C-alpha cells in the first residue's frame, strides 16, 4: 500500500484513514461474497431443524405412551399387596432389594405392550 501511495508515509492520520477505509471495504466485500447467491458453496451447510426432525431419534416415550405407562403403573400398584407395593416403588426408583427378580416376573405381564420390537 505504501509503495503505491508514498505520500502517506509522512502523514500518519491520512494513513490511518486510508487503511481503515480499505480494511472496512475489504471486510464488507468478504461478507457480501459469503452472502451472495452465486457463492452458496462458501457458506456452511445449514438445515432447518423442522425439515430433518423426523430423522432424529427421540429419547423417551411419546405422550400417548407415557399416559398409558402411568395408567399401567396405577393398575399394578392396585393389584399388589402392601409389601409388594413398597418393593414395586423401590423398583421404579431403580433401587436394589431382595426379591427384585421375583417382583419383575410378577409385574412383567402388565408391561407387555411396551416391549421394544
Order of alpha helices (4+ residues) and beta strands (2+ residues): alpha-alpha-alpha-alpha-alpha
